[in-house]
Structures are given as C-alpha cells and as structure tokens.
C-alpha cells in the first residue's frame, strides 16, 4: 500500500500523532521528559512550527500545530524523531527505533475544529507533559504559540484561560477528530474540503474500495442535518449558538420543504412543486441534480426571501414515539453554529431556556402549525386527483438525460374539470390562489438552467 500524501495549505493547522512500539514507554522519568521538551522547544523554532497544544503520553505523542512552510512539519518530525531516539537508546542501552512507523497527520478546518482538537489533545489522563497548564491555567510554557481566536476569550490572560478551561468538546466531534486523524483525512466540513480541492486541483475525499454504489436519487440531498440529537439541558448546558453566517449546510439540497404561507414569496423566483411519493409534500425546486443553485459562492440566498426551513436550522421539532402530541426539540449536534466558547447560551445558570432558545422554540412551533395547514391543503388537492408526474430532462431519444424526477405538478385541465361547488369552496379557502401561485412558478424552471449555466 502506498504512503498517504501529506496535505499542506499555508496558515492551516495540522493534528499529529506518532506512536511508540508496543509496550515501550517513550518517557521513563523526568530526565527523558526534560530532554523531550528541550528538543521540541529548539526544533519548533528552527523549522517554523507553531505548536498550539501537545500531550506526551507513555505510548504516544500528539499535538496540533501550524507549520509555516510545506517542509516545516516533515523536517521537524524527522529531526526530532532521530535526535530523541539517539538520546533514548544511549541512555537506556538499547538499539533500533522506538517509533511504530510514520506519524499520522490530519489538516484541520481552523474555524470549526482547532479549539476542539486542542481540548481533545489535553484531555489525555495519562499525559506526562502537556500544554494544559498554559492554555487552561495561564502557566508559562515557551513551547506554546496561542492561536488567534484565544485573544477573543477575554481582555486579560486570566479571563482567556478561564474561558478556554470552560470549553467542552461534544462526543460526536471527538469521535470525528479521532476518525480523521487515524484515516489521515481532512478534519473539516464537506464544503471546506471542496474549497481546498478547487484551490489545488487535487481530490482529498477518500472513496471506498470496490464497485460504487448506485445512487438513490429520491434520497439524494434530502437533508441538511448531519447528526440530529435530542436537546438535553445537562448534556448541552454549556452549548452556545452563533448567528447563521452562510447557508452552506443546505448546499446539496435540490428540494427544500416549503410552507403554503410562503409560496407567494418563493414562487416569484423558483418553481414550487409537489413530491412524487405516496403522501406528497410541498417543496421548492432549487437544483438540477447537483448543487443548490439558490445559494451563491458566498453562501447567501440569491433572493431577499429565505425559506423558513433553512431559517429554523440547526433546530428541529419532532414528536415522541410514546405520544405524538408531545413535541421535543432536536439539534444538529455537528452544526458549526454551535460552540462552547462563542455565541449566545442556550440555557441560563438555572438550567432554564435562554432567550435564543425561547425564540427558536417559538419559531419551531409556528413552523409546525403552518406545516399542518399546508398538509391539509395538499391532502385536499391529492384527494381531487389532479396531480401528474413530471421530470426535467435535456435531449431526446438515446441522448435524453433526466436531470430531475420524482415530483408532481397540478394538471390544469383536471383542475378546471372539477365541479363548480368544489372550485367555489376552494376559492373561499384560498386553495385556488395557492394553486395559481404554484402554476405561475413553473415558468421559473428556465431560471434554474440560467443559474446553472452562469455557475459553469
């Protein structure tokens, strides 16, 4: 098997671990650990490696650092590894290497994972040497170079150390950090990795071996939530929420669930259609089988009105299995909007919902009520049997390529064939006005092709 390619981008930190041979202690006493630290101090400065956090344990050494050049980290690891092995073998009267192969590395998305990686590294209980004292207790440590975000924790060193010490890493993020490090993949979001691939022209997404699985187009791009969990005031007591800065979490959606009450805002720019399943729902069509064309490269919605489905992220309302009328709040625990250090606290000191969480609750309840009335309108339309299957395709015959399928629209001939009393009832209930907005919106399918061409 070939060696994994080391990924380097200027200014981006790396998560590193190097392991000792089985049953071998890297440091047996303070003489070993003092030499270990001294070599780190000299060689990080010599090769330009800014170390933000580190932990030396009996069986491995792990750290997170930002190398200044492409050669900084490899040269540092090579020089440090050889010099410590020479010292260790001479002192303990042995020969051969002490390392179990090459070091593992993972490039980090700094804004989302650097802090969590630092806290994870310093959480190892069996640590002999650690940066915990510097970062959490403001103790002197010449080896540590504080990252930029550390200054935002307060105006004094004590405030910053206290804020850092209070930060907590979610289990899901911890597992993700470990998985990326040992697979030597990039620790970052899908969008972050795609951006790096565009910059470098390389492919960093690791693909599984064997024949590729067939894509289920009905399931493709249907969710913007990565890891929905029940919001718990104990588990998430330190969690904070930051404002939505971009909509990249919805970048892969082709259909966005839509409320009947917002169709007049959306239908002026995008087609609003019905899903093709047994119980159709209302959705806005925003893609032609690939990315969400309504989100630009800065992550902004291209029109003034943003669908309510996106505005309620990263929260979600669901019913319990025991009682369908009992609603509980779920959160996307992997969302980049959540933090333990920045943002507005979800819970106050008494464990009660804070203002931001109360506002989210109100929005979710309002969304749920409108979703119920939307479902009632669609049920009425479905019962009248006036929907027909549609698809979007290019080319003809053998050259025909289906871009989007699995949706329905209203057949206007069937609509006008309904009895006068039904049409009159629908007019009074506002259903005909809703249908008129839907039919008019279909003209904007052409807009999707224009957006796709402009993006290309």
C-alpha positions, 0 to 999 in steps of 0.5 A: 500500500502506498504512503498517504500524501501529506496535505499542506495549505499555508496558515492551516493547522495540522493534528499529529500523532506518532506512536511508540512500539508496543509496550515501550514507554517513550518517557521513563522519568523526568530526565527523558521528559526534560530532554523531550521538551528541550528538543521540541522547544529548539526544533519548533523554532528552527523549522517554523512550527507553531505548536498550539497544544501537545500531550506526551503520553507513555505510548504516544505523542500528539499535538496540533500545530501550524507549520509555516512552510510545506517542509516545516512539519516533515523536517521537524518530525524527522529531526526530532524523531532521530535526535530523541531516539539517539538520546533514548537508546544511549541512555537506556542501552538499547538499539533500533527505533522506538517509533511504530512507523510514520506519524499520522497527520490530519489538516484541520478546518481552523474555524470549526475544529482547532479549539476542539482538537486542542481540548481533545489533545489535553484531555489525555489522563495519562499525559506526562507533559502537556500544554494544559497548564498554559492554555487552561491555567495561564502557566508559562510554557515557551513551547506554546504559540496561542492561536488567534481566536484565544485573544477573543476569550477575554481582555486579560490572560486570566479571563482567556484561560478561564474561558478556554478551561470552560470549553467542552468538546461534544462526543460526536466531534471527538469521535470525528477528530479521532476518525480523521486523524487515524484515516489521515483525512481532512478534519473539516466540513464537506464544503471546506474540503471542496474549497481546498480541492478547487484551490489545488486541483487535487481530490482529498475525499477518500472513496471506498474500495470496490464497485460504487454504489448506485445512487438513490436519487429520491434520497439524494440531498434530502437533508441538511442535518448531519447528526440530529440529537435530542436537546438535553439541558445537562448534556448541552448546558454549556452549548452556545449558538452563533448567528447563521453566517452562510447557508452552506449546510443546505448546499446539496439540497435540490428540494427544500420543504416549503410552507403554503404561507410562503409560496407567494414569496418563493414562487416569484423566483423558483418553481414550487412543486409537489413530491412524487411519493405516496403522501406528497409534500410541498417543496421548492425546486432549487437544483438540477441534480447537483448543487443548490443553485439558490445559494451563491459562492458566498453562501447567501440566498440569491433572493431577499426571501429565505425559506423558513426551513433553512431559517429554523436550522440547526433546530428541529421539532419532532414528536415522541414515539410514546405520544405524538402530541408531545413535541421535543426539540432536536439539534444538529449536534455537528452544526458549526453554529454551535460552540462552547466558547462563542455565541449566545447560551442556550440555557441560563445558570438555572438550567432554564431556556435562554432567550435564543432558545425561547425564540427558536422554540417559538419559531419551531412551533409556528413552523409546525402549525403552518406545516399542518395547514399546508398538509391539509391543503395538499391532502385536499388537492391529492384527494381531487386527483389532479396531480401528474408526474413530471421530470426535467430532462435535456435531449431526446431519444438515446441522448435524453438525460433526466436531470430531475424526477420524482415530483408532481405538478397540478394538471390544469385541465383536471383542475378546471374539470372539477365541479363548480361547488368544489372550485367555489369552496376552494376559492373561499379557502384560498386553495385556488390562489395557492394553486395559481401561485404554484402554476405561475412558478413553473415558468421559473424552471428556465431560471434554474438552467440560467443559474446553472449555466452562469455557475459553469 
